[in-house]
Amino acid sequence: MSIFEFVFALYSVIGSLAIAHLLAGIAGLIRNRQRVKVSIVHALWMWGAFAITIGNWASQWSLHAMDAWPGWSVLVKVATVVVTYLACYLVTPDIPSEGEINLKDFHTRERVGYISAFGGIGLISILSNLTFGAANYFDEWLRDSALSLVALCLMLLALLVRASWAQIIAAVGTAALATYFLVVASSIGTG
């Protein structure tokens, strides 16, 4: 087993747990759909969590040619996937056995937690992009850092401005950036 395979396997396990938690939450909402009051803003944040998790997982392939993995590189990758797991966990509501499941209220009440986790992903991504780019391990560091910086601005908007227009702009923008990243990161060549 190569060093990349070892690191990628660890990343994949934690990322898989994040996706499993997110999907279980979505399945619970679907199963209890008659009690769910839908929030498009919250749905966009859930999509963003999914897209970022898969996009970050796919982007790891760009590191497959690394011969050596310094300790800092493994720690940065583990920190990225751990914070990604937290974002997926925090954006997923608990499903009570009775009563209404109001996702608008959930967003209002819990947004600081999960948007902060998204912000953590953005900060760690910039750190990762810069360090891996500076070490010549990662060619797309500038593109990905710019995406992360724009996403951080959207997250700050969502955290600092409670108005519905700000929540909508931040959710739509973050979901769009995450989707774009998912598409470009998943375009994996054979090289």
SEMI-367207 format. One record per residue: residue in one letter; x, y, z of N, C-alpha, C, O in turn; residue number from 0. Coordinates in pm, 1 decimal. Atoms other than C-alpha are relative to their C-alpha. Layout:
# SEMI-367207
PT, A, X, Y, Z, X, Y, Z, X, Y, Z, X, Y, Z, NUM
...
# end
This chain:
# SEMI-367207
PT, M, 85.1, -117.0, 0.0, 0.0, 0.0, 0.0, 90.2, 123.9, 0.0, 181.5, 135.6, 81.7, 0
PT, S, -79.0, -122.7, 6.3, 142.2, 338.1, -98.7, -44.0, 95.6, 111.5, -148.4, 76.5, 173.9, 1
PT, I, 35.2, -100.7, -100.6, 143.8, 636.3, 136.6, -128.7, 70.5, -41.2, -214.9, 96.3, 42.7, 2
PT, F, 122.6, -64.0, 48.0, -120.9, 802.1, -81.5, -121.6, -87.2, 29.8, -223.4, -37.6, 78.0, 3
PT, E, 113.2, 90.4, -24.2, -345.4, 496.0, -55.7, -37.1, -3.4, 148.4, -155.0, -9.4, 183.4, 4
PT, F, 24.8, -0.9, -144.0, -307.3, 497.4, 322.3, -75.2, 127.1, 41.6, -176.4, 120.1, 111.4, 5
PT, V, 63.8, -127.7, -35.4, -396.0, 868.1, 355.8, -138.2, 8.9, -63.6, -233.7, 52.7, 0.5, 6
PT, F, 127.2, -6.2, 70.6, -672.0, 841.2, 94.3, -104.1, -91.3, 64.9, -221.9, -56.2, 71.8, 7
PT, A, 93.1, 91.6, -67.3, -826.4, 542.5, 273.4, -55.0, 62.3, 128.2, -175.1, 55.3, 154.2, 8
PT, L, 44.9, -67.6, -121.9, -839.0, 733.0, 603.0, -97.5, 111.9, -34.2, -203.4, 123.8, 27.4, 9
PT, Y, 86.6, -109.7, 44.7, -986.8, 1036.9, 425.2, -135.3, -54.7, -45.3, -239.9, 0.7, -11.7, 10
PT, S, 122.8, 59.3, 53.7, -1241.8, 814.3, 250.0, -91.6, -53.4, 109.3, -213.5, -39.6, 100.3, 11
PT, V, 81.4, 54.1, -109.4, -1357.5, 646.7, 570.8, -73.7, 112.7, 72.4, -194.5, 104.3, 94.4, 12
PT, I, 63.7, -111.0, -72.1, -1422.8, 974.6, 751.7, -99.2, 72.1, -90.4, -208.1, 108.7, -46.1, 13
PT, G, 92.2, -62.2, 95.4, -1577.5, 1129.7, 439.6, -124.7, -84.0, -21.2, -234.4, -29.5, -33.9, 14
PT, S, 114.6, 90.1, 15.5, -1801.8, 823.9, 398.8, -93.9, 8.9, 119.8, -215.9, 5.1, 103.7, 15
PT, L, 83.9, -16.5, -119.2, -1923.4, 861.0, 757.0, -79.2, 130.6, -7.4, -195.8, 135.4, 31.8, 16
PT, A, 68.0, -128.9, 14.4, -2006.7, 1226.2, 684.6, -117.1, -11.4, -96.9, -227.5, 34.6, -67.6, 17
PT, I, 105.7, 17.4, 100.9, -2205.1, 1136.3, 371.9, -110.3, -90.3, 53.8, -228.4, -63.6, 32.0, 18
PT, A, 100.6, 91.3, -56.2, -2378.1, 848.2, 552.1, -89.9, 73.4, 98.7, -211.4, 53.5, 98.4, 19
PT, H, 81.6, -75.1, -95.9, -2490.8, 1081.8, 831.5, -94.7, 95.1, -72.9, -212.6, 104.6, -38.6, 20
PT, L, 81.2, -92.8, 77.6, -2615.2, 1339.2, 581.3, -113.9, -72.8, -71.1, -228.2, -27.1, -67.7, 21
PT, L, 102.4, 76.2, 72.1, -2801.4, 1078.4, 374.5, -103.1, -60.7, 95.0, -221.6, -66.0, 62.3, 22
PT, A, 95.4, 53.3, -98.2, -2956.2, 919.1, 683.8, -96.0, 109.7, 45.2, -215.3, 84.9, 62.6, 23
PT, G, 86.0, -112.2, -37.0, -3086.0, 1262.8, 785.2, -100.1, 33.0, -109.0, -217.0, 59.0, -80.5, 24
PT, I, 90.0, -27.2, 112.8, -3231.3, 1322.1, 439.0, -106.1, -108.7, -9.6, -223.6, -79.8, -32.2, 25
PT, A, 96.3, 110.8, 2.8, -3392.3, 978.2, 443.7, -103.4, 14.9, 111.4, -221.8, -11.4, 90.4, 26
PT, G, 93.4, -23.0, -110.7, -3544.5, 1058.3, 784.4, -98.1, 111.2, -31.4, -215.7, 102.0, 3.8, 27
PT, L, 91.0, -108.7, 39.3, -3686.5, 1383.4, 647.8, -100.7, -47.6, -103.8, -218.4, -12.0, -97.9, 28
PT, I, 91.2, 53.5, 101.6, -3832.2, 1202.1, 347.6, -102.1, -92.9, 64.5, -221.0, -86.8, 33.2, 29
PT, R, 90.6, 93.8, -66.9, -3978.9, 930.7, 567.6, -106.7, 73.2, 82.0, -219.8, 26.0, 93.7, 30
PT, N, 92.9, -78.3, -82.5, -4142.0, 1197.3, 788.4, -50.7, 123.9, -73.2, -84.7, 223.7, -9.6, 31
PT, R, 31.3, -117.0, 82.3, -4229.4, 1433.0, 499.8, -131.2, 68.5, 35.8, -145.1, 189.2, 15.7, 32
PT, Q, 127.7, -61.4, -36.6, -4583.1, 1489.2, 623.9, 14.8, 95.8, 119.2, -71.1, 181.2, 140.9, 33
PT, R, -24.1, -87.1, -115.5, -4437.1, 1658.0, 934.4, 104.7, 107.9, -26.9, 132.8, 190.5, 60.0, 34
PT, V, -112.0, -89.4, 30.8, -4163.0, 1854.5, 756.6, -49.3, 130.1, -61.3, -128.3, 130.4, -155.7, 35
PT, K, 19.8, -131.2, 60.4, -4183.5, 2227.1, 690.9, 132.1, 33.6, -68.2, 231.8, 61.7, -1.6, 36
PT, V, -121.1, -10.6, 80.0, -3930.1, 2268.3, 411.6, 57.3, 141.2, 3.7, -15.6, 239.9, 12.8, 37
PT, S, -73.4, -125.9, 13.8, -3667.6, 2542.1, 394.2, 96.2, -16.2, -116.5, 186.9, -99.2, -111.1, 38
PT, I, -89.9, 5.9, 114.4, -3500.6, 2598.4, 58.3, 140.8, 40.9, 42.2, 238.8, -17.3, -4.5, 39
PT, V, -131.8, -45.0, -47.0, -3217.1, 2783.5, 234.8, 72.3, -115.9, 67.8, 189.0, -142.0, 38.6, 40
PT, H, -61.5, 112.9, -68.7, -3151.4, 2485.8, 460.9, 33.3, -111.5, -98.6, 139.5, -172.9, -88.3, 41
PT, A, -25.7, 103.7, 100.4, -3181.2, 2243.5, 166.9, 126.3, 31.9, -80.3, 203.5, -58.0, -113.4, 42
PT, L, -120.3, -39.8, 73.0, -2913.9, 2442.8, -17.4, 126.1, -22.1, 83.3, 229.2, -63.2, 30.1, 43
PT, W, -115.6, 26.6, -86.8, -2679.9, 2420.9, 282.7, 27.3, -150.2, 8.6, 142.8, -192.6, 12.9, 44
PT, M, -20.5, 146.1, -1.7, -2738.8, 2044.3, 295.4, 64.7, -45.8, -130.5, 156.4, -128.0, -129.1, 45
PT, W, -61.7, 33.7, 127.8, -2660.5, 2018.5, -76.5, 146.7, 43.6, 0.6, 234.0, -31.0, -44.0, 46
PT, G, -137.0, -49.6, -6.6, -2350.2, 2231.1, -19.4, 89.9, -93.6, 79.0, 203.8, -118.5, 39.4, 47
PT, A, -78.3, 94.3, -81.3, -2231.9, 1991.1, 252.2, 31.4, -126.2, -79.5, 143.7, -176.6, -75.8, 48
PT, F, -20.8, 119.1, 82.8, -2278.6, 1696.0, 18.9, 103.6, 27.6, -108.9, 198.3, -49.2, -126.1, 49
PT, A, -87.9, -31.9, 112.8, -2105.6, 1865.5, -276.2, 143.6, 25.9, 46.0, 238.8, -17.9, -18.7, 50
PT, I, -135.6, -26.5, -51.7, -1811.5, 1988.6, -67.7, 67.2, -130.0, 43.6, 186.0, -150.1, 18.1, 51
PT, T, -57.1, 126.4, -46.5, -1761.4, 1645.2, 87.0, 48.1, -84.7, -117.4, 160.3, -135.3, -115.7, 52
PT, I, -38.4, 79.9, 116.7, -1758.8, 1465.1, -248.3, 109.7, 71.0, -79.2, 204.3, 6.7, -124.6, 53
PT, G, -102.0, -75.3, 72.5, -1558.8, 1742.7, -417.0, 135.8, -8.4, 67.1, 237.0, -29.6, 0.2, 54
PT, N, -127.0, 10.9, -72.0, -1292.8, 1739.8, -146.0, 58.0, -140.4, -10.0, 179.1, -157.5, -24.1, 55
PT, W, -46.5, 138.3, 14.8, -1274.4, 1361.4, -163.6, 62.6, -19.6, -138.5, 173.6, -71.7, -149.5, 56
PT, A, -49.8, 17.0, 137.0, -1232.7, 1366.3, -544.5, 128.7, 79.2, -23.3, 216.2, 35.3, -97.9, 57
PT, S, -118.7, -83.6, 20.7, -973.8, 1645.3, -524.9, 126.5, -63.0, 56.3, 236.9, -21.8, 20.7, 58
PT, Q, -117.3, 65.5, -57.5, -743.9, 1418.6, -324.7, 80.5, -74.3, -106.1, 200.2, -97.4, -88.8, 59
PT, W, -69.1, 72.8, 105.3, -660.1, 1233.8, -646.3, 118.2, 79.7, -55.0, 218.0, 22.0, -98.2, 60
PT, S, -108.6, -82.7, 53.8, -445.1, 1528.7, -753.2, 130.2, -20.1, 77.5, 236.7, 20.3, 30.9, 61
PT, L, -118.8, 22.7, -83.2, -203.8, 1424.1, -475.6, 56.1, -142.5, -13.9, 147.6, -180.8, 59.0, 62
PT, H, -38.3, 141.4, 10.0, -164.4, 1062.7, -592.6, 146.3, -23.1, -36.9, 200.5, -130.2, -9.5, 63
PT, A, -139.5, 17.9, 41.5, 185.7, 1120.1, -732.5, 100.8, 39.4, 108.6, 221.6, 25.8, 89.1, 64
PT, M, -93.7, -38.0, -107.1, 330.9, 1246.0, -403.2, 75.7, -122.9, 49.7, 15.6, -224.1, 85.8, 65
PT, D, -82.5, 112.1, -47.7, 621.2, 1021.6, -304.6, 11.0, -2.2, 151.5, 11.9, -108.2, 213.9, 66
PT, A, -14.6, -11.3, -145.9, 655.0, 1150.8, 51.0, -113.1, 87.2, 53.5, -155.3, 183.9, -10.0, 67
PT, W, 105.8, -76.3, -66.0, 389.2, 1277.6, 287.4, 53.9, 50.1, 133.7, 53.1, -23.4, 232.4, 68
PT, P, -45.9, -54.6, -128.3, 536.3, 1507.7, 553.2, -115.4, -0.5, 101.6, -232.6, -0.1, 63.9, 69
PT, G, 101.4, 3.8, -104.9, 354.0, 1502.7, 886.5, -104.3, 109.3, -14.3, -223.3, 84.3, 5.2, 70
PT, W, 94.9, -110.8, 14.1, 198.0, 1844.1, 824.3, -104.2, -29.0, -107.0, -220.0, 10.5, -92.8, 71
PT, S, 93.6, 25.2, 110.1, 39.9, 1721.0, 499.5, -110.2, -97.0, 42.3, -226.3, -80.2, 5.0, 72
PT, V, 100.9, 94.5, -49.0, -134.2, 1428.8, 668.3, -93.6, 70.6, 97.9, -215.1, 52.3, 91.5, 73
PT, L, 83.4, -71.2, -97.7, -255.4, 1651.3, 954.3, -97.0, 96.8, -67.2, -211.7, 108.5, -23.9, 74
PT, V, 88.7, -93.2, 71.1, -397.6, 1910.8, 711.2, -114.4, -76.5, -65.5, -229.3, -32.4, -60.5, 75
PT, K, 104.8, 80.1, 64.9, -586.7, 1641.3, 520.1, -98.7, -57.5, 102.7, -219.6, -57.5, 79.5, 76
PT, V, 88.6, 52.5, -105.0, -723.1, 1483.6, 838.8, -86.2, 112.6, 57.5, -205.8, 93.4, 79.3, 77
PT, A, 77.8, -114.1, -51.5, -828.4, 1826.7, 972.4, -109.7, 38.5, -98.0, -221.4, 69.0, -56.2, 78
PT, T, 100.1, -34.8, 101.5, -1008.7, 1899.0, 644.0, -119.5, -93.3, 7.1, -234.0, -48.2, 10.2, 79
PT, V, 111.2, 95.1, 3.8, -1213.2, 1581.4, 650.0, -74.6, -4.5, 133.6, -194.9, -30.7, 135.3, 80
PT, V, 68.5, -3.2, -130.5, -1288.6, 1604.7, 1024.3, -95.5, 118.7, 6.8, -209.1, 104.2, 52.1, 81
PT, V, 88.5, -117.8, -1.4, -1427.9, 1957.6, 988.2, -113.6, -18.3, -100.9, -225.0, 28.6, -77.9, 82
PT, T, 105.5, 31.2, 96.8, -1619.4, 1840.6, 679.9, -105.0, -90.6, 63.6, -225.0, -71.1, 43.9, 83
PT, Y, 95.0, 86.5, -71.5, -1774.1, 1565.4, 890.8, -87.3, 84.0, 94.4, -208.9, 65.5, 100.3, 84
PT, L, 76.7, -84.7, -92.3, -1875.4, 1825.8, 1150.6, -104.9, 82.3, -73.8, -217.3, 96.3, -25.7, 85
PT, A, 97.6, -76.9, 78.4, -2042.9, 2039.3, 882.9, -118.2, -87.8, -39.4, -233.5, -46.3, -27.4, 86
PT, C, 108.6, 91.4, 38.3, -2241.1, 1738.1, 758.0, -85.8, -37.9, 120.0, -208.2, -45.9, 109.4, 87
PT, Y, 73.1, 36.0, -121.6, -2336.5, 1641.2, 1112.6, -87.6, 115.1, 48.1, -204.8, 95.7, 80.2, 88
PT, L, 73.0, -114.2, -55.4, -2439.6, 1990.4, 1220.8, -111.3, 50.3, -90.5, -209.2, 106.2, -41.0, 89
PT, V, 104.4, -46.2, 91.7, -2643.5, 2068.8, 907.2, -118.3, -98.0, -3.8, -225.3, -65.2, -55.1, 90
PT, T, 104.1, 103.2, 2.3, -2845.6, 1748.6, 955.3, -84.0, 6.6, 127.5, -32.0, -12.9, 237.4, 91
PT, P, 83.6, -9.4, -120.5, -3143.1, 1792.3, 1188.7, -30.6, -137.3, 58.8, -36.5, -237.8, -12.1, 92
PT, D, 50.9, 120.7, -64.9, -3244.0, 1533.2, 1444.3, -147.0, -14.1, -38.1, -216.3, 85.5, -59.3, 93
PT, I, 138.6, 26.5, 36.2, -3575.9, 1370.3, 1361.7, -74.1, -45.8, 125.7, -59.8, -160.4, 168.2, 94
PT, P, 75.4, 41.3, -118.8, -3805.7, 1374.2, 1666.2, -109.9, -99.3, -37.8, -155.8, -102.2, -152.0, 95
PT, S, 102.6, 100.6, 28.5, -4059.3, 1094.1, 1696.2, -137.8, 61.5, -18.4, -225.4, -0.2, -79.0, 96
PT, E, 131.1, -66.2, 11.7, -4348.5, 1342.2, 1717.5, 18.8, 147.8, -29.1, 125.8, 204.1, -5.7, 97
PT, G, 0.6, -143.7, 20.4, -4435.9, 1695.9, 1616.5, 56.2, 43.4, -134.2, 111.8, -36.1, -209.9, 98
PT, E, -45.7, -58.6, 125.3, -4350.4, 1926.4, 1330.1, 153.2, 8.1, -3.8, 218.3, 31.5, 98.0, 99
PT, I, -143.9, -16.8, 23.9, -3998.7, 1931.6, 1184.0, 13.0, 123.7, -87.9, -0.1, 116.1, -210.0, 100
PT, N, -3.1, -127.3, 70.9, -3956.6, 2296.8, 1088.7, 145.3, 34.4, -34.7, 223.6, 75.0, 51.3, 101
PT, L, -138.2, -22.3, 43.0, -3639.6, 2336.1, 883.4, 34.2, 148.4, -9.1, 151.9, 184.3, -6.5, 102
PT, K, -26.4, -144.9, -5.4, -3678.3, 2715.0, 869.3, 45.3, 37.1, 140.1, 142.4, 110.8, 157.4, 103
PT, D, -40.7, -24.3, -138.6, -3663.6, 2724.6, 1248.9, 136.2, -63.1, 29.6, 218.3, -4.7, 100.3, 104
PT, F, -128.4, 67.0, -19.7, -3375.7, 2474.6, 1243.4, 113.7, 87.7, -53.1, 215.9, 104.4, 13.3, 105
PT, H, -103.2, -87.0, 56.9, -3177.1, 2704.7, 1014.1, 22.9, 122.3, 88.9, 137.1, 158.6, 117.0, 106
PT, T, -12.4, -118.9, -85.4, -3248.8, 3008.0, 1231.6, 73.2, -33.2, 129.6, 157.2, 43.9, 176.0, 107
PT, R, -55.6, 40.5, -129.5, -3152.2, 2820.2, 1547.9, 142.2, -55.0, -10.8, 224.8, -29.1, 76.7, 108
PT, E, -125.2, 76.6, 8.3, -2855.2, 2613.8, 1423.9, 99.1, 50.1, -104.9, 207.8, -6.2, -118.0, 109
PT, R, -84.7, -44.4, 111.5, -2706.2, 2811.3, 1133.7, 140.4, 38.9, 43.9, 236.9, 12.9, -28.0, 110
PT, V, -132.9, -43.0, -45.3, -2420.2, 2954.4, 1338.6, 93.7, -120.8, 11.1, 210.5, -112.1, -26.9, 111
PT, G, -83.5, 119.5, -14.4, -2292.6, 2603.6, 1415.0, 43.9, -56.7, -133.1, 163.1, -77.8, -155.7, 112
PT, Y, -42.1, 66.0, 123.6, -2302.2, 2455.8, 1069.5, 65.8, 95.1, -98.3, 152.7, 52.6, -174.4, 113
PT, I, -68.8, -93.5, 89.2, -2205.8, 2771.4, 880.6, 142.2, 25.3, 50.6, 233.6, 45.0, -29.5, 114
PT, S, -135.7, -11.7, -55.0, -1908.7, 2808.0, 1116.8, 85.8, -119.5, -41.1, 204.2, -103.7, -70.7, 115
PT, A, -73.2, 118.3, 45.7, -1809.2, 2450.7, 1028.1, 35.7, 13.7, -148.4, 145.9, -22.6, -189.5, 116
PT, F, -30.9, -27.2, 140.6, -1835.7, 2543.8, 659.2, 116.4, 99.4, -9.0, 206.2, 83.2, -91.6, 117
PT, G, -109.6, -96.3, -3.2, -1611.8, 2841.4, 738.1, 131.7, -66.3, 36.4, 236.6, -32.6, -18.5, 118
PT, G, -119.9, 76.4, -35.9, -1366.3, 2604.4, 902.8, 54.0, -77.9, -118.6, 175.2, -85.6, -138.5, 119
PT, I, -43.0, 70.2, 121.1, -1359.6, 2398.2, 583.7, 70.9, 98.9, -93.0, 175.6, 68.0, -150.0, 120
PT, G, -60.5, -101.4, 87.2, -1286.9, 2717.7, 389.1, 138.4, 40.7, 46.1, 231.0, 49.4, -34.5, 121
PT, L, -131.0, -40.6, -52.9, -1002.8, 2824.1, 618.1, 104.1, -110.7, -14.9, 217.1, -85.6, -57.0, 122
PT, I, -93.4, 111.9, 12.7, -844.2, 2479.3, 625.2, 31.7, -25.8, -147.0, 144.3, -63.0, -180.2, 123
PT, S, -24.8, 19.0, 143.1, -885.5, 2453.7, 247.0, 102.2, 99.6, -51.8, 190.5, 63.8, -129.7, 124
PT, I, -98.1, -100.4, 42.6, -697.1, 2778.8, 195.6, 138.5, -37.5, 52.0, 236.7, -30.6, -22.0, 125
PT, L, -127.8, 45.0, -56.9, -422.5, 2656.6, 431.4, 55.2, -118.1, -79.5, 173.5, -120.9, -113.4, 126
PT, S, -40.8, 118.2, 75.7, -411.5, 2324.1, 247.1, 46.8, 38.0, -139.4, 152.3, -6.6, -184.6, 127
PT, N, -35.1, -40.8, 136.5, -408.5, 2485.9, -97.2, 134.0, 72.9, -3.0, 217.6, 46.7, -89.5, 128
PT, L, -124.4, -77.1, -2.1, -130.5, 2726.5, -4.4, 120.4, -86.9, 34.5, 225.2, -75.5, -29.0, 129
PT, T, -114.3, 83.0, -40.3, 90.2, 2470.4, 170.0, 32.1, -105.8, -105.9, 148.8, -126.2, -139.2, 130
PT, F, -25.0, 100.5, 102.6, 45.8, 2197.5, -91.1, 46.5, 66.1, -129.8, 129.5, 10.4, -201.7, 131
PT, G, -44.9, -73.9, 118.1, 83.9, 2455.7, -369.0, 143.4, 46.7, 14.0, 222.0, 33.3, -79.8, 132
PT, A, -137.3, -47.2, -23.9, 400.3, 2604.2, -215.7, 100.5, -114.5, -7.5, 215.3, -94.8, -47.5, 133
PT, A, -88.5, 116.9, 5.3, 545.8, 2254.0, -190.1, -2.3, -67.0, -138.3, 57.5, -172.8, -158.2, 134
PT, N, 13.6, 52.9, 136.7, 460.1, 2197.4, -559.9, -66.2, -137.7, -5.9, -34.0, -219.7, -91.8, 135
PT, Y, 76.5, 124.2, 1.0, 224.3, 1911.5, -473.9, -135.1, 17.0, -68.9, -201.0, -81.9, -100.9, 136
PT, F, 137.2, -26.2, 43.0, -89.9, 2080.0, -609.1, -2.2, 117.4, -96.8, 31.1, 229.8, -59.2, 137
PT, D, -2.1, -103.3, 103.7, -129.3, 2275.1, -934.6, -119.9, 95.3, 5.5, -107.4, 210.8, -35.3, 138
PT, E, 122.8, -80.8, 2.3, -485.0, 2406.9, -883.3, -20.9, 79.0, 128.9, -134.1, 114.4, 161.9, 139
PT, W, 9.5, -65.6, -130.0, -409.2, 2579.1, -552.5, -60.1, 139.7, -9.7, -135.2, 179.8, 79.2, 140
PT, L, 50.7, -136.5, 11.6, -489.1, 2930.1, -679.0, -150.5, 0.1, -27.2, -224.7, 75.1, 36.3, 141
PT, R, 143.5, 10.0, 30.2, -828.2, 2837.6, -829.4, -78.6, -39.8, 125.0, -178.5, 23.3, 159.4, 142
PT, D, 72.6, 49.7, -116.7, -933.1, 2643.1, -520.7, 4.6, 98.5, 116.4, -91.5, 108.3, 192.7, 143
PT, S, -8.4, -101.4, -105.7, -809.7, 2916.0, -284.2, -96.2, 115.5, -27.6, -159.6, 167.3, 64.3, 144
PT, A, 94.2, -106.9, 36.0, -1010.9, 3178.4, -474.7, -144.0, -43.1, 28.4, -222.8, 35.5, 80.9, 145
PT, L, 134.3, 51.7, -29.7, -1323.5, 2960.3, -450.9, -26.2, 1.6, 150.6, -133.4, 42.1, 195.7, 146
PT, S, 15.4, 4.2, -146.4, -1266.7, 2913.6, -77.6, -14.7, 140.5, 57.4, -92.8, 161.5, 150.3, 147
PT, L, 8.3, -137.6, -48.9, -1216.4, 3286.8, -24.9, -137.6, 60.7, -27.5, -194.1, 127.0, 59.4, 148
PT, V, 135.1, -48.7, 31.8, -1543.0, 3374.3, -203.3, -101.8, -68.4, 91.5, -193.0, -3.8, 143.0, 149
PT, A, 92.3, 73.4, -88.1, -1720.7, 3101.7, -4.1, 6.2, 54.5, 142.3, -97.4, 67.6, 207.5, 150
PT, L, -12.9, -57.5, -134.6, -1582.7, 3245.7, 321.8, -74.5, 132.8, 10.2, -136.5, 160.6, 112.9, 151
PT, C, 73.9, -126.8, -0.6, -1726.0, 3586.7, 229.4, -151.1, -25.2, 8.1, -222.2, 44.8, 80.3, 152
PT, L, 142.4, 34.7, -4.7, -2067.4, 3428.2, 169.0, -39.0, -51.3, 139.0, -147.2, -20.5, 188.8, 153
PT, M, 28.2, 53.2, -133.7, -2047.8, 3246.9, 502.7, -1.5, 111.5, 103.5, -84.0, 110.5, 194.9, 154
PT, L, 1.7, -116.2, -90.0, -1961.4, 3569.3, 682.6, -129.1, 78.9, -15.6, -186.8, 125.2, 82.8, 155
PT, L, 128.5, -66.9, 24.1, -2263.9, 3730.0, 519.4, -111.6, -72.9, 74.4, -192.3, -9.7, 142.6, 156
PT, A, 105.6, 78.5, -64.8, -2486.1, 3446.3, 645.8, 9.2, 5.5, 152.0, -92.9, 0.1, 220.6, 157
PT, L, -16.7, -4.9, -145.4, -2339.1, 3467.3, 995.9, -30.4, 138.1, 57.8, -82.7, 148.9, 168.7, 158
PT, L, 11.4, -136.1, -53.7, -2348.6, 3845.6, 1033.7, -130.2, 70.4, -32.0, -169.3, 163.3, 38.6, 159
PT, V, 125.1, -65.8, 40.6, -2671.7, 3939.1, 855.8, -113.3, -101.8, 6.9, -114.8, -198.9, -68.9, 160
PT, R, 110.2, 94.6, -19.0, -2988.6, 3764.4, 971.2, -111.8, 14.6, -102.8, -197.1, -73.5, -113.6, 161
PT, A, 106.8, -25.9, 97.1, -3208.3, 3912.9, 696.9, -12.0, -116.0, -98.3, 87.1, -179.1, -135.0, 162
PT, S, 23.7, 114.2, 88.6, -3367.7, 3656.2, 468.4, 73.8, 14.5, -132.7, 119.2, -85.8, -188.0, 163
PT, W, -71.6, -16.9, 126.6, -3208.8, 3809.8, 155.9, 145.3, -44.8, 13.7, 200.3, -105.0, -78.5, 164
PT, A, -139.6, 39.3, -22.5, -2861.5, 3754.6, 306.2, 11.2, -151.7, 12.0, 105.4, -211.7, -40.0, 165
PT, Q, -1.1, 145.4, -15.4, -2944.9, 3396.0, 401.7, -16.4, -68.0, -135.9, 49.0, -168.5, -163.9, 166
PT, I, 23.4, 56.9, 133.1, -3071.6, 3325.9, 49.0, 125.0, 14.6, -87.0, 168.9, -81.9, -149.7, 167
PT, I, -120.0, -23.6, 81.3, -2769.5, 3484.9, -123.1, 113.6, -91.7, 44.2, 181.1, -151.9, -39.3, 168
PT, A, -108.5, 83.8, -51.3, -2526.2, 3298.7, 103.5, -23.1, -146.9, -32.8, 70.2, -216.7, -72.6, 169
PT, A, 29.4, 141.3, 26.7, -2701.1, 2963.2, 60.0, 11.9, -31.3, -149.4, 72.3, -131.8, -186.9, 170
PT, V, -8.1, 21.9, 144.7, -2738.0, 2995.2, -318.9, 145.2, 7.5, -46.3, 190.7, -77.8, -122.6, 171
PT, G, -139.4, -15.8, 40.2, -2380.4, 3120.7, -359.1, 87.3, -115.9, 44.5, 169.1, -166.0, -32.6, 172
PT, T, -80.1, 111.2, -51.7, -2230.3, 2851.1, -139.2, -32.9, -129.0, -73.7, 57.2, -204.6, -110.0, 173
PT, A, 39.8, 121.0, 72.9, -2431.4, 2575.6, -307.9, 54.6, 2.4, -142.7, 98.4, -100.5, -194.1, 174
PT, A, -52.2, -11.4, 136.8, -2327.2, 2706.8, -651.9, 151.2, -23.6, -3.2, 200.7, -97.2, -88.6, 175
PT, L, -145.0, 20.9, -5.9, -1957.5, 2724.5, -556.3, 34.2, -145.6, 29.7, 125.3, -202.3, -30.7, 176
PT, A, -24.6, 140.8, -34.9, -1972.2, 2377.9, -398.3, -27.6, -91.0, -119.4, 45.5, -187.2, -143.0, 177
PT, T, 33.2, 79.9, 118.4, -2138.4, 2237.5, -710.8, 108.1, 14.5, -106.8, 150.1, -84.1, -167.4, 178
PT, Y, -108.6, -23.5, 95.9, -1877.3, 2398.1, -935.9, 125.5, -78.0, 42.3, 188.1, -145.4, -39.5, 179
PT, F, -118.1, 71.4, -50.1, -1598.5, 2258.9, -716.4, -17.3, -150.7, -16.2, 76.7, -220.2, -54.8, 180
PT, L, 27.0, 143.0, 16.2, -1762.2, 1914.6, -719.5, 25.7, -43.0, -144.1, 88.1, -146.3, -168.4, 181
PT, V, -15.6, 35.0, 141.7, -1768.8, 1915.6, -1100.1, 147.2, 3.8, -41.6, 196.2, -90.9, -103.1, 182
PT, V, -140.1, -9.9, 44.8, -1410.8, 2037.1, -1153.7, 90.6, -98.6, 74.9, 185.1, -151.9, 16.8, 183
PT, A, -82.6, 94.2, -76.4, -1265.4, 1820.2, -876.4, -25.5, -144.2, -42.7, 63.1, -229.0, -32.3, 184
PT, S, 34.8, 137.1, 39.6, -1446.0, 1511.6, -1006.4, 44.0, -33.0, -141.9, 29.6, -147.1, -185.8, 185
PT, S, -50.3, 23.9, 135.4, -1299.0, 1551.2, -1355.0, 142.5, -53.9, 11.9, 241.0, 17.2, -8.1, 186
PT, I, -126.8, 64.2, -30.5, -1023.4, 1304.9, -1279.3, 53.5, -66.7, -126.4, -16.0, -144.5, -191.8, 187
PT, G, -66.0, 63.5, 113.8, -779.2, 1206.7, -1552.3, 72.3, -125.9, 43.6, 66.7, -164.5, 160.3, 188
PT, T, -72.6, 123.0, -31.4, -568.6, 895.9, -1568.4, 146.3, 26.5, 30.7, 219.8, -65.6, 66.1, 189
PT, G, -141.8, -34.0, -18.4, -236.6, 1083.4, -1532.5, 45.8, 1.9, 141.2, 162.9, 29.2, 167.8, 190
# end
